Amino acid sequence: FHPAAFVEIKKREMAFRTEMGLYYSYFKIIIEAPSFWNGLCEIMNDRLTEYPLVINTLQRFNLYPEVVLASWYRIYTAVMDFLGVPTKMCWTVNRGKDLSPVESCEGWGDPASFYVAVIFLLNGLMMSLFFIYGTYLSGSRLGGLITVMCYFFNHGECTRVMWTPPLRESFSYPFLVLQMLLLTYILRIPNVNKGSLIALCVSNIFFMLPWQFAQFVLLTQIASLFAVCIMGYIDSCKLQKILSVHMVSLVVCFILMFGNSMLLTSYYAASLVVIWGILELTPRVFKRNRSQVCMWVIEGCAWLVGTVTLKYLTSLAFGVADDAHIGNILKAKFIGYKDFDTLMYTCAAEFDFMEKETPIRYIKTLLLPVVLVVFVVIVKRVSIFIFLQVIYHALQLLAYSVLLFGWLFCKIQPRTLVFAILALMAIEGSANLQTQWNIMGEFSNLPQEELLEWIQVNTRQDAIFAGAMPTMASVKLSAFRPIVNHPHYEDAGLRARTKIVYSMYSRKPAKEVKKELIKLGVNYYILEESLCVSRKKPGCSMPEIWDVEDPANSGRIPLCTLMSQDSRPYFITVFENSNYRVLKIPNE
């Protein structure tokens, strides 16, 4: 153990915050194991992440990207070592201010650099897919160019891969673009061949495997296709073939994820079955002499009620409550429902409604005005055969933000006008790009660095930690200590554990909180004073969230405030700096 090396590795790893650190930790386990298969077995029998439970992380989390990248890294380093080719360059950096010097390395032989570089390469290849997509839809390479330019002009709105490379959508997004390209091809051709259906199935699998929320994107897709079908723009036979592909890919993902029940009990799975049933039963039950609008309403209501009912029944049958919070989040959005779990989501910016400034930014780059004008023109001009594709994309647009409709211009406007509009887009777009390029800096979190060094030196390897979810991911990744909670919140049992851990920020008595933490087997609690006082918006500080969940104790001083003043007699403060306080939990 070399302190300088540990500090450098840890400093790189600290940049992977929250879920990113959790995912990267499994990549690290596999590449540091004696063999690839040893590492794979270790993450399939993991005791560190939810101590003392032993979990199969391939089943619980979407970790196939880490498995693939770890295998590539091991192959790459083995080949380069065999050939005698250096894979990284290292040097010592003196940080001053009484800080220990660190050894800094760059090159593909450095695990973190390799990991991030592959993600950036994948998202770079996505630009080629966007170009092909735009070219295919517009029938002109100019359409592909405009698609890519619109993406870059609105780069800050299109992706967050530059900030959070290891997040799941960084791996899935490119395959979504490929999947939508293949789907558009299938909608366009009169006779669907097996090859295109197989390609669509494979792209579905590659899209779903890395990302737990991919099912919601695909739900909006099949809902849009169903609407296209009942309006008569696509025949039911073709839709049933597409549904078959979705069903097969869903089953394959279910098997590859060792029977992850959330897949089979999802709204997406229920919707596939219900739509298939409607397509089969409608011709037999209803006569076609009914009003067309009446049929649309009946089939639409049947889909909505059937999907919700079937999802509820399958969840009940399998005893699955892992995605119960999704319904509560929707209730919180639209009818003001509140509980601890929903507030943990809705208080985060990622789960809030779209910022008011977002459409303004789209208007400034002319993306939104151009999309609206082009859509109106195409609705008026194109044939019914082409129109079915436009309807599908328009309905998909209503479900989630599609930012890349510049390709439509070259279908209906002269080239000169296209270039003129592109030039106008570039005025604000180039400023956006320059803003992105000007963002430079070096990650530094000295308080967390001190915390992790203290844990590494002063605690046993089997010491069990609890605390805020983002910090726990760093403790597991850099200090390799067992933790009882983590940032992957899509599990009912984990949500219950996290609620117990976060009771330190409630107004409950210290004795009661200590008793519950001991039941979890916790030895050390990492208290963050910022969580006790920070408030992203009204009602979103941790004590305020707990006031909703535990009104009986509202009005009392928050326990975290009391612990910051004096942790005795129930806890012992063993480490303290500007951001963190480590409380040892003595056995009763």
Residue pairs with C-beta under 8 A, 6 or more apart in sequence:
3 100
3 453
4 92
4 100
4 101
4 102
4 103
5 103
6 453
6 456
7 100
7 102
7 449
7 453
8 102
8 103
8 104
8 105
9 478
10 449
10 452
10 453
10 478
11 102
11 443
11 444
11 449
12 110
12 112
13 21
13 24
13 28
13 112
13 474
13 477
13 478
14 21
14 443
14 445
14 448
14 449
14 452
14 474
14 478
15 112
15 443
16 23
16 24
16 112
16 166
16 473
16 477
17 470
17 473
17 474
18 469
18 470
18 473
18 487
19 166
19 167
19 168
19 473
19 487
19 488
20 164
20 165
20 166
20 167
20 473
21 470
21 473
21 474
21 476
21 477
22 49
22 61
22 473
22 476
22 477
22 486
22 487
22 488
23 61
23 63
23 65
23 66
23 166
23 167
23 168
24 66
24 112
24 115
24 166
24 477
25 473
25 476
25 477
26 43
26 57
26 61
26 63
26 66
26 67
26 70
27 66
27 69
27 70
27 73
27 111
27 115
28 111
28 477
29 39
29 42
29 43
30 36
30 39
30 40
30 42
30 43
30 66
30 67
30 70
30 71
30 74
31 39
31 70
31 73
31 74
31 111
32 39
33 39
33 42
36 70
36 71
36 74
39 70
40 67
43 57
43 58
43 63
43 67
44 56
44 57
44 58
45 54
45 56
46 54
46 55
46 56
46 57
47 53
47 54
47 482
48 476
48 480
48 481
48 482
48 483
49 55
49 57
49 476
49 483
49 486
50 483
50 484
50 485
50 486
50 493
50 494
50 497
51 464
51 482
51 483
51 484
51 521
52 482
52 521
56 258
57 63
58 64
58 67
58 257
58 258
59 257
59 258
59 259
59 260
60 260
60 488
60 491
61 212
61 488
62 168
62 209
62 210
62 211
62 212
62 257
64 209
64 210
64 256
65 168
65 171
65 210
69 114
69 115
69 118
72 118
73 111
73 114
73 115
76 87
76 108
76 114
77 87
77 109
80 86
80 87
80 109
81 87
86 107
86 109
87 107
87 108
87 109
87 110
88 105
88 106
88 107
88 108
88 109
88 110
88 113
89 105
89 106
89 107
90 103
90 104
90 105
91 103
91 104
92 101
92 102
92 103
92 104
93 101
93 102
93 103
93 104
94 101
95 101
95 102
99 446
105 113
106 113
107 113
108 114
108 117
115 165
115 166
116 165
116 166
119 161
119 165
119 166
119 170
119 171
120 161
120 165
122 170
122 171
122 174
123 159
123 161
123 170
123 173
123 174
125 174
126 173
126 174
126 177
127 148
127 151
129 174
129 177
129 178
129 181
130 144
130 147
130 148
130 151
130 177
130 404
131 144
131 145
131 147
131 148
132 144
132 181
133 144
133 147
133 177
133 180
133 181
133 184
133 404
133 407
134 143
134 144
134 145
134 146
134 147
134 148
134 404
134 406
134 407
135 141
135 143
135 144
135 407
136 181
136 184
136 185
137 143
137 184
137 389
137 407
137 408
138 144
138 146
138 407
138 408
138 409
138 410
138 411
139 410
139 411
140 410
140 411
142 410
142 415
142 418
143 406
143 407
143 408
143 409
143 410
143 411
144 407
146 406
146 407
146 409
146 410
146 418
146 422
147 404
147 406
147 407
149 406
149 422
149 425
149 426
149 429
150 365
150 367
150 403
150 404
150 405
150 406
150 425
150 429
151 158
151 403
151 404
152 429
152 433
153 365
153 367
153 425
153 426
153 428
153 429
153 430
153 432
153 433
154 361
154 362
154 365
154 367
154 403
154 429
154 432
155 432
155 433
155 436
156 361
156 432
156 435
156 436
157 358
157 361
157 362
157 401
157 403
158 403
158 404
159 170
159 173
160 167
161 167
161 170
161 173
162 436
164 170
168 210
168 211
168 212
168 213
169 211
169 213
171 210
171 211
172 206
172 207
172 208
172 210
172 211
172 214
175 203
175 206
175 207
176 207
176 214
176 217
178 203
178 206
178 207
179 200
179 203
179 204
179 207
180 221
182 196
182 199
182 200
182 203
183 200
183 221
183 242
183 392
184 389
184 392
184 393
185 196
186 192
186 196
186 197
186 200
186 238
186 242
187 234
187 238
187 388
187 389
187 392
188 389
189 196
192 238
192 241
197 241
197 242
197 244
197 245
200 242
200 245
201 245
201 248
201 249
201 252
202 249
204 218
204 245
204 246
204 249
204 250
205 249
205 252
205 253
205 256
207 214
207 217
207 218
208 214
208 215
208 218
208 249
208 250
208 253
208 263
209 253
209 256
209 257
212 262
212 490
215 263
215 266
215 267
215 268
215 269
216 267
216 268
217 400
218 246
218 268
219 266
219 267
219 268
219 271
220 396
220 399
220 400
221 396
221 399
222 242
222 243
222 246
222 268
222 271
222 272
222 275
223 271
223 303
223 395
223 399
224 392
224 395
224 396
224 398
224 399
225 234
225 239
225 242
225 392
226 239
226 275
226 278
226 303
227 300
227 391
227 395
228 234
228 388
228 391
228 392
228 395
229 235
229 236
229 239
229 279
230 295
230 296
230 299
230 300
231 296
231 391
233 384
233 387
233 388
233 391
234 388
234 392
236 279
239 275
239 279
240 276
240 279
243 272
243 275
243 276
243 279
246 272
247 272
250 263
250 264
250 268
250 269
250 272
253 260
253 263
254 260
254 263
254 264
257 263
261 318
261 320
261 322
262 320
262 322
262 323
262 490
263 269
264 314
264 318
265 311
265 314
265 315
265 318
265 320
265 323
266 311
266 323
267 307
267 308
267 311
267 326
269 311
269 314
270 306
270 307
270 308
270 310
270 311
270 314
271 303
271 307
273 310
274 302
274 303
274 306
274 307
274 310
275 303
277 306
278 299
278 302
278 303
278 306
282 295
282 299
286 295
286 298
288 295
314 320
315 321
315 323
315 324
321 492
322 490
322 491
322 492
323 490
324 492
325 341
325 342
325 345
325 489
325 490
325 495
328 337
328 339
328 341
328 342
329 342
329 345
329 346
329 351
331 337
331 342
332 338
332 342
332 343
332 345
332 346
333 346
333 353
338 548
339 548
339 549
340 499
340 502
340 545
340 546
340 548
340 549
341 489
341 495
341 499
343 539
343 540
343 545
343 548
344 489
344 498
344 545
345 351
345 489
346 352
347 536
347 537
347 539
347 540
347 545
348 536
349 536
354 401
359 368
361 432
362 368
362 403
363 369
364 428
365 425
365 428
365 429
365 432
366 421
366 424
366 425
366 428
367 403
367 405
367 406
367 425
370 405
370 406
370 409
370 421
370 425
371 405
371 408
374 405
374 408
374 409
374 412
375 390
375 394
375 405
375 408
377 412
378 390
378 408
378 411
378 412
379 387
379 390
381 412
382 390
382 411
393 402
393 405
396 402
397 405
406 422
406 425
409 417
409 418
409 421
410 418
447 577
447 578
447 579
447 580
448 471
448 474
448 579
448 580
450 577
450 580
451 471
451 526
451 575
451 577
451 579
451 580
451 582
452 474
452 475
452 478
452 479
454 575
454 582
455 463
455 465
455 475
455 479
455 481
455 524
455 582
456 478
456 479
458 574
458 575
459 479
459 481
459 523
459 524
461 480
461 481
462 481
462 482
463 481
463 482
463 523
463 524
464 481
464 482
464 483
464 484
464 520
464 521
464 522
464 523
464 524
465 472
465 475
465 481
465 482
465 483
465 484
465 522
465 523
465 524
465 525
465 526
466 472
466 483
466 484
466 485
466 501
466 517
466 520
466 522
466 524
466 525
466 526
467 475
467 485
467 501
467 525
467 526
467 527
467 528
468 502
468 526
468 528
468 531
469 485
469 486
469 487
469 489
469 498
470 487
471 526
471 528
471 580
472 483
472 484
472 485
472 486
472 487
472 526
473 486
473 487
475 481
475 483
475 526
476 482
476 483
476 486
484 497
484 501
484 520
484 521
484 522
485 494
485 497
485 498
485 501
486 494
488 494
489 495
489 498
497 520
499 549
500 516
500 517
500 519
500 520
501 517
501 520
501 522
501 525
502 542
502 546
503 512
503 513
503 516
503 546
503 559
504 513
504 525
504 527
504 559
504 560
504 563
505 531
505 532
505 542
505 543
505 546
505 558
505 559
505 560
506 513
506 542
506 543
506 546
506 549
506 550
506 553
506 558
506 559
507 543
507 546
507 547
507 550
507 553
507 554
507 555
507 556
507 557
507 558
507 559
508 546
508 550
508 553
508 559
509 559
510 559
510 562
510 563
510 570
510 571
511 570
513 559
513 570
514 570
514 571
514 585
514 588
515 588
517 525
517 585
518 585
518 587
518 588
522 585
523 584
523 585
524 574
524 582
524 583
524 584
524 585
525 571
525 582
525 583
525 585
526 580
526 581
526 582
526 583
527 560
527 563
527 564
527 580
527 581
527 582
527 583
528 579
528 580
528 581
529 560
529 564
529 579
529 581
530 579
531 542
531 560
532 541
532 542
532 543
532 558
532 560
532 561
532 564
533 541
534 541
535 541
535 544
538 544
539 545
539 548
542 558
542 560
543 558
543 560
546 553
546 558
547 554
563 571
563 581
563 583
564 581
567 573
567 581
567 583
571 583
571 584
571 585
571 586
572 583
572 584
572 586
573 581
573 582
573 583
573 584
574 582
574 583
574 584
575 581
575 582
576 582
